[in-house]
Amino acid sequence: MKGIVVLGSTGSVGVSTLDVIARYRDALRVVALTARSNDERLFEQCLEHRPDVAVLVDRGAALRLAERLDAAGLATRVLRGASALEDVVRLPETDIVMAAIVGAAGLLPTLAAARAGKRLLLANKEALVMSGNLLLEAVRASGAQLIPIDSEHNAIFQCLPLTAKAGERPPGLRRILLTASGGPFLSTPADKLRRVTPSEACAHPRWVMGRKISVDSATLMNKGLELIEACWLFGVKPDDVQVVVHPQSVVHSMVEYVDGSVLAQLGNPDMRTPISHALFWPQRSESGVEPLDIVGLGRLTFEAPDLQRFPCLLLAQRAAAAGGTLPAVLNAANEAAVQSFLDGRLNFTSIPVVIEGVLNCVAAAPVPDLETVLEADRAARQAAAQLISRLESATPDSVAGALA
């Protein structure tokens, strides 16, 4: 019986994780479930999975959950605050940690899980983007197992030898082909992108995801962050990773070896596949995913990304090449810009404008410790907030002036 903590259990990856866990109650036990403020869904999850602990970062939400659990007669303890996220991953009964908190908020508990030597199922790409060297150092020092959950990185992981180690380039690897769906605006003319709405940006044609990652997919920033993540996970350089647009989202990524072989992992676009793979690795278990009808698909297509219409990918490549704190700066600027777009403060095409402006004004530095990363994150968010305010008051024709 393995004990599991699900960080971000009310999000899409968390919900899919619990769906897989529910199929194996004789082998997997939920130790803790966590969320930021969604006490309604967390209460329902507690009723079904009976965790030892539930964590809510928001104080008011935690108080409401505690009252409802008490009234329902559940023994689940309720903890509140961000520090409690780190506490539950360190519990001795915790064997596996699903790190599914979106954004920089997931960095500290993910690092705590790595330092505690747990099997770390990494769905939070920002932990590697912001502080890849620190996370990998923690994994090596503690003996933790790091298994990626992003469908692309999990696909790459499945195409590597069983002896592959996190952060080390596998022998014989020539390059990684990182697939991208292209998002909802793959064929949208450039002159129409400025007027797209948040609801349109969140309407992904293949995947069911949260709002922030859906917008990242629409801008291709998600693929840029995944490129940086791939460099850390597999010990490769940015030039060794080629992004390929694959609208069908069936080939989740490919690995090319020096002998000319190309290995690919295929499957229906369902996060339960990588989740089940990581939970039971190196064995395989039923995930609930429908079998792939390869004949019914008919054809699979691939194309190069349009970097003029989707400059976020180019900005991510720039940050990956520079290294140091610049990926953390990129991530912070992107989070701020995407939230402003979702709030109706920015148009879609202003997202890369904000990111580029922040990259140009926040200097990169080496990453010797966590505080350096957090300081870069703070500086980037401050610069982004100032730029967003200036862009809000700018006319469409004066965006360049707002950057001056």
Disulfide bonds with the S-S distance in Angstrom:
none
